[in-house]
């Protein structure tokens, strides 16, 4: 377990919001494979998992533009996003949960929910198939035809549906976008280094970081 920045002990925030892709779901290899299918469709080169972790960011259209070398407008991104998700769906059945995902969920002493930037209608049955639904008071995915945007607005809506203030909440995710979303609502965030983002970028952010999900929960329970 590592921590980027001081962690102050105190009463635990009573609600935990989990991220899905790259956090509870170990889908890095599938995300990279599907990204390369999308890039190939546009004449782009393939990226490695390490390169993807370093360069990936939201809005995803900005990441695509950097890697492809040309401006990706809404129409082009919509086409690339469909290609990505078609490839992603094909490989999804081979994905497993993170090694300690179920143990980490069990270790949290308060209520829990899940918020993903993956499509809601596909997320809900997938979470159920992994047997996780009973652990969450709410499961929310993206309710939009095209993804790729920032998480902040969706987190605000998620907490509003739960009747929670950000000050009552900690989020565990694997990206700087997760941390930015948490800050936007006054929540805290613990960043998991085993997901879709470069660990050094996460550690440099000043947010608490952890190399396992169980360690992330341990840090989260100590946040004031």
WOLIN-V134975 format. One record per residue. N is the residue number from 1. PHI is phi in degrees with one decimal (* if undefined). BURIAL is # if it has 9 or more other C-alpha atoms within 8 Angstrom, else .. D_LAST is the distance of its C-alpha to the last C-alpha in Angstrom with 1 decimal. Layout:
N:PHI:BURIAL:D_LAST ; N:PHI:BURIAL:D_LAST
This chain:
1:*:.:18.8 ; 2:-126.1:.:18.1 ; 3:-133.0:#:15.3 ; 4:-94.3:#:16.1 ; 5:106.7:.:14.0 ; 6:-70.5:.:11.6 ; 7:-118.2:#:8.7 ; 8:-96.5:.:6.5 ; 9:-74.9:.:6.4 ; 10:170.6:.:4.9 ; 11:-65.3:.:5.7 ; 12:-69.0:#:6.2 ; 13:-63.6:#:6.8 ; 14:-86.1:#:10.4 ; 15:-124.7:#:12.4 ; 16:-116.2:#:13.2 ; 17:-103.7:#:15.8 ; 18:-93.1:#:18.1 ; 19:-81.8:#:20.5 ; 20:-106.7:#:24.0 ; 21:-64.8:#:26.4 ; 22:81.4:#:25.7 ; 23:-115.0:#:22.6 ; 24:-70.3:#:23.7 ; 25:-98.3:#:27.3 ; 26:-86.5:#:28.9 ; 27:-121.4:#:31.2 ; 28:-55.8:#:31.3 ; 29:-60.9:.:35.0 ; 30:-67.2:#:35.9 ; 31:-61.1:#:34.1 ; 32:-66.0:#:36.0 ; 33:-60.1:#:39.3 ; 34:-68.2:#:39.0 ; 35:-61.8:#:38.1 ; 36:-68.7:#:41.2 ; 37:-63.1:#:43.3 ; 38:-64.1:#:42.2 ; 39:-62.7:#:43.0 ; 40:-61.3:#:46.3 ; 41:-65.3:.:47.3 ; 42:-106.5:.:47.0 ; 43:79.3:.:48.8 ; 44:-88.3:#:45.7 ; 45:-87.6:.:45.1 ; 46:-76.8:.:42.9 ; 47:-116.8:.:39.5 ; 48:-85.1:.:38.2 ; 49:-60.7:#:34.8 ; 50:-63.3:.:33.6 ; 51:-65.9:.:34.9 ; 52:-60.4:#:33.3 ; 53:-63.6:#:29.9 ; 54:-74.4:#:30.3 ; 55:-96.9:.:31.9 ; 56:-61.0:#:30.5 ; 57:-161.3:.:28.5 ; 58:-110.5:#:28.4 ; 59:-59.7:#:30.4 ; 60:-63.5:#:32.4 ; 61:-58.9:#:35.6 ; 62:-68.2:#:34.7 ; 63:-63.5:#:34.3 ; 64:-59.7:#:37.6 ; 65:-61.9:#:39.4 ; 66:-62.0:.:38.4 ; 67:-75.3:.:39.6 ; 68:-88.1:#:42.8 ; 69:83.5:.:43.8 ; 70:-149.1:.:44.4 ; 71:-63.3:.:42.7 ; 72:-107.6:#:41.4 ; 73:-82.3:.:41.8 ; 74:-61.2:.:40.7 ; 75:-66.2:.:43.8 ; 76:-65.2:.:43.7 ; 77:-65.4:#:40.0 ; 78:-57.5:#:40.8 ; 79:-66.6:.:43.5 ; 80:-65.5:#:41.5 ; 81:-64.9:#:38.6 ; 82:-64.7:#:41.1 ; 83:-63.7:#:42.6 ; 84:-57.0:#:39.2 ; 85:-70.1:#:38.3 ; 86:-61.7:.:41.8 ; 87:-68.5:#:41.5 ; 88:-62.1:#:38.0 ; 89:-61.7:.:39.1 ; 90:-61.5:.:42.0 ; 91:-94.6:#:39.8 ; 92:-62.5:.:36.9 ; 93:-65.0:.:38.5 ; 94:-90.0:.:38.3 ; 95:-80.2:#:34.4 ; 96:-117.6:.:32.3 ; 97:-67.6:#:28.7 ; 98:-55.6:#:26.6 ; 99:-50.7:.:27.6 ; 100:-110.6:#:24.5 ; 101:-60.3:#:23.5 ; 102:-67.1:.:24.4 ; 103:-65.9:.:22.8 ; 104:-67.0:#:19.5 ; 105:-60.3:.:19.8 ; 106:-67.2:.:20.7 ; 107:-80.3:.:17.8 ; 108:-76.5:#:15.1 ; 109:-84.8:.:14.7 ; 110:-112.8:.:14.3 ; 111:-80.2:#:16.4 ; 112:-141.0:#:17.3 ; 113:-143.8:#:19.4 ; 114:-132.6:#:21.2 ; 115:-131.7:#:22.0 ; 116:-123.8:#:24.7 ; 117:-95.4:#:26.9 ; 118:-91.2:#:29.9 ; 119:-58.9:#:32.3 ; 120:-56.8:#:31.2 ; 121:-66.3:.:34.6 ; 122:-95.3:.:34.6 ; 123:-63.5:#:31.0 ; 124:-57.8:#:31.1 ; 125:-68.3:.:34.1 ; 126:-68.7:.:32.9 ; 127:-60.1:#:29.5 ; 128:-63.5:#:31.7 ; 129:-63.7:.:34.1 ; 130:-84.6:.:31.5 ; 131:76.9:.:30.8 ; 132:-99.8:#:27.1 ; 133:-52.5:.:27.5 ; 134:-61.0:.:27.0 ; 135:-79.4:.:23.4 ; 136:-112.3:#:22.3 ; 137:-75.2:.:22.3 ; 138:-159.3:.:23.4 ; 139:-124.8:#:25.0 ; 140:-125.9:#:25.7 ; 141:-118.9:#:27.7 ; 142:-74.3:#:29.5 ; 143:-104.5:.:31.9 ; 144:-155.6:.:34.2 ; 145:-77.8:.:37.4 ; 146:-129.2:.:36.2 ; 147:-94.0:#:32.9 ; 148:98.4:#:31.6 ; 149:-90.0:.:29.4 ; 150:-85.2:#:25.8 ; 151:-88.8:#:23.1 ; 152:-55.7:#:21.3 ; 153:-63.1:.:23.7 ; 154:-70.2:.:23.7 ; 155:-67.2:#:20.0 ; 156:-59.2:#:20.2 ; 157:-66.1:.:23.1 ; 158:-59.6:#:21.5 ; 159:-69.2:#:18.6 ; 160:-62.2:#:21.3 ; 161:-64.8:.:23.3 ; 162:-84.0:.:20.5 ; 163:70.9:.:19.9 ; 164:-114.2:#:16.2 ; 165:-91.0:#:14.3 ; 166:-57.7:#:12.4 ; 167:-66.2:#:9.3 ; 168:-94.8:#:9.5 ; 169:-125.1:#:10.1 ; 170:-125.4:#:9.8 ; 171:-113.4:#:13.2 ; 172:-112.5:#:15.0 ; 173:-148.4:#:18.2 ; 174:-119.9:#:20.7 ; 175:-141.4:#:21.5 ; 176:-65.3:#:20.5 ; 177:-63.4:#:21.5 ; 178:-60.6:#:18.6 ; 179:-64.8:#:16.2 ; 180:-63.3:#:18.2 ; 181:-63.3:#:18.1 ; 182:-60.2:#:14.3 ; 183:-60.6:#:14.2 ; 184:-66.0:.:17.1 ; 185:-111.3:#:15.4 ; 186:80.9:#:12.1 ; 187:-92.1:#:10.4 ; 188:-100.4:#:8.8 ; 189:-142.7:#:11.4 ; 190:-112.8:#:12.5 ; 191:-100.3:#:16.2 ; 192:-95.9:#:18.9 ; 193:-84.6:#:21.8 ; 194:-94.4:#:24.4 ; 195:-106.5:#:25.1 ; 196:-90.6:#:27.0 ; 197:-113.4:#:25.7 ; 198:-65.0:#:26.6 ; 199:-55.9:.:24.1 ; 200:-66.1:.:24.7 ; 201:-62.9:#:23.9 ; 202:-68.1:#:20.5 ; 203:-64.6:#:19.8 ; 204:-77.3:.:21.1 ; 205:-76.9:.:18.7 ; 206:91.4:.:15.8 ; 207:-87.0:#:13.5 ; 208:-57.8:#:12.5 ; 209:-127.9:#:15.7 ; 210:-144.6:#:17.3 ; 211:-89.5:#:20.9 ; 212:-133.9:#:20.8 ; 213:-71.3:#:19.1 ; 214:-65.4:#:18.4 ; 215:-67.0:#:16.7 ; 216:-63.4:#:14.7 ; 217:-65.7:#:13.5 ; 218:-57.8:.:12.8 ; 219:-64.8:#:10.5 ; 220:-62.5:#:8.9 ; 221:-68.6:#:8.4 ; 222:-93.9:#:6.4 ; 223:-73.1:#:3.8 ; 224:-73.6:.:0.0
